[in-house]
């Protein structure tokens, strides 16, 4: 096509004082105009609105409003042009024709009206080029579009709301991608779908595009629940300051409200089931009620359900002093059961008509779940079906990374993972390797820190796996976790799939059993929610419920829900650590949540131990300087001390420390300095000594380490001054000055002192520290000296002589001893 008929300009280029009229096309809500909505409030400007959406949702006050219920907004405008007798050029007719084809999906959308075809026919008569339509509409896919479409295909799930199948697909992109709606069109055609909702997290907002081919689902009405709008067959919404998971939950609730659902028992039941044995004392059952907040607990004997007991019954028994009695004495045995495939109506019949407050769900005689009145109320009010069908065939949607495991892992590690899967199968459990191991595998980074999660009894699994390798197992029954310690010292962690809740902000989590999805949802960031199944049948199957793969690809650090940092503020420090370690970027919404959490002072409530633990991990990174600067930028360091804000001098010190530590690493010495201690000393060096004392107290650092941090800057300055004041120091003078100082103090001194002083300390570390006399106490005894204090004097003198090159070999040492200490022989 030829050049555009009118020039385009960015918003910044517009001189608002010269704007006299604004024409708004194909939109009737301010929220759909983005930043351009600000122009609507310019004084003295007339607004003309052309739109084909439902007018009751219009919130733009227009001086002139043109509306018609057509499939395309262009149809309305072409009719107006014809009415005024305005002729069109071939190019103008082609552009308008493209508009009609685009809005109606080439006349396939259910919103298409006869008028759309009439006006398209007239445009063809005016010379509209049908070939250009195919070229423009058919060639809009960019590599970004293809990547997003692949994500949508992989993530697409079809839920049954009532009897209507509704497909939901998700993706994300670091920045905004134009024409996202075209992907919804494509997905509708590829899957021959009736109703589709596509969600895309772009920058700091979630864009939802919806399409419907059935009058049973008005997508505009559904999206209106969450601030969107459009047509019954095509609508959209934009949600800001929410995560992708939160947006999906809001959408699901809105769909449920309008379409309803018909879930089965397996979709509603709570599983796995916390149960007790018949002989458990009443007081222990009472503790379980308090711990989990349940109102009913089933009683199981050898895998067989024998009854249940209510909180009310247990509390009454405790009141009457019967706490040591077995729970079986008070259990109820009158109940009916359901199977996982039974329907919602059967649940309602038992709970509502049958007044049964607790329904056990049995499969092959074993209890696999429970349903309570609370579960029924939740599903009736808001909870949609939890068992969706995928859009793609099973094989197409399942990504397997077994090849990557074989390619990247040593045979020993690969054998361990395969054996874990075999053991899990034998025990009737599922086992997954999770977290950082999977993340780093996809990043092609080496990480053999293996964490296994078991759907089942994690401790039992760990003991069985340990037997296979003659390994020791340390179990922690309270948390359902174990550590397997192999003969060569290698360790792996094993956990029972669990979910966590926090009793108050910044508290340690309380743990309960769950499925792998809930276990992964409790984790910090999407990039750490990936899991790989190890059971032989599915070995290598990558589990990605929350878009972790996409965020790894895009380099984004993103939380799963908006209360993530409130639940656990240490995640703020972890976000910074991962951002700098991987060269990623904290997502805009996640960054906003960090700042909000800091404003609320939640991080201030964190215990000293947990704060120091996360800080140590940051300072032990290969190069923590980026993390430290980011912590300073976000004013997180002020949690350590309100006056802590890094200035240029402190930043220069940190840079020097990095180079000094890198130099020391290349010496390959046995003695390793505490990096975290040195960097923390550097961070706090700009504070006054009293403030440093307050900072180390906040971090819970005590004893020699606290003393070192508080005194290091002044100690280092004194050392530097002493060395500079020595005109031509002998090696022995340097040795005496530095010999009692910690390695951390020496390295810190090198970082802040002049080049001359740095060379002196460097000489001490690389040479003088290694100097030793050849003679020993045994040699002195052979020379006739009586053991006692004289030995220390002689050896110190020999060391001094060695340092100053007065002696060079064993014989010259003997000569010096005889000469200077001969009279002290016995």
Buried (B, 14 or more C-beta within 10 A) or exposed (E): EEEEEEEEEEEEEEEEEEEEEBEBBBBBBBBBBEEBBEBBEEEEBEBBBBBBBBEEBBEBEBEEBBBBEBBBBBBBBBBEBBEEEEEBEEBBBBBBBBBBBBBBBBBEBBBBBEBBBEBBEBBBEBBBBEEBBEEBBEEEBEEBBEBBBEBBBBBBBBBBBBEBBBBBBBBBBBEEBEEBBBBBBBBBEBBEBBBBBBBBBBBBBBBBBBBBBEEBBBBBBBBBBBBBBBBBBBBBBBBBBBBBBBBBBBBBBBBBBBBEBBBBBBBBBBBBBBBBBBEBBBBBBBEBBEEBEBBBBBBBBEEEBBBBBBBEBBEEBBEEEBBEBBBBEBBBEEBEBBBBEBEBEBBEBBBEEEEBBBBBBBEEEEBBBBBBBEBBEEBBEBBBBBEBEBBBEEEEBBEBBBEBBEEBBEEEBBEBBBBBBBBBBEBEBBBBBBBBBBBBBBBEEEBEEBBBBBBBBBBBBBBBBBEEBEBEBEBEEEBBBBBBBBEEEBEBBBBBBBBBEBEEBBBEBEBBBBBBBBBBBBBBBBBBBBBBBBBEEBBBBBBBBBBBBBBBBBEBBBBBBBBBBBBBBBBBBBBBBBBBBBEBBBBBBBBBBBEBBBEBEBBBEBEEEBBBBBBBBBBEBEEBBBBBBBBBEBEBBBBBBBEBEBEEEBBEBBEBBBEBBEBBEEEEBEEEBBBBBBBBBBBBBBBEEEBBBBBBBBBBBEEEBBBBBBBBBEBBEEBBEBBEEEEEBEBBBBBBBBEEBBBBBBBBBBBBBEEEBBEBBBEBBEEBBEEEBBBEEEBBEEBEBEEEEBBEEBBEBBBBBBBEEBBEEEEBBBEBBEEBBEEBEE
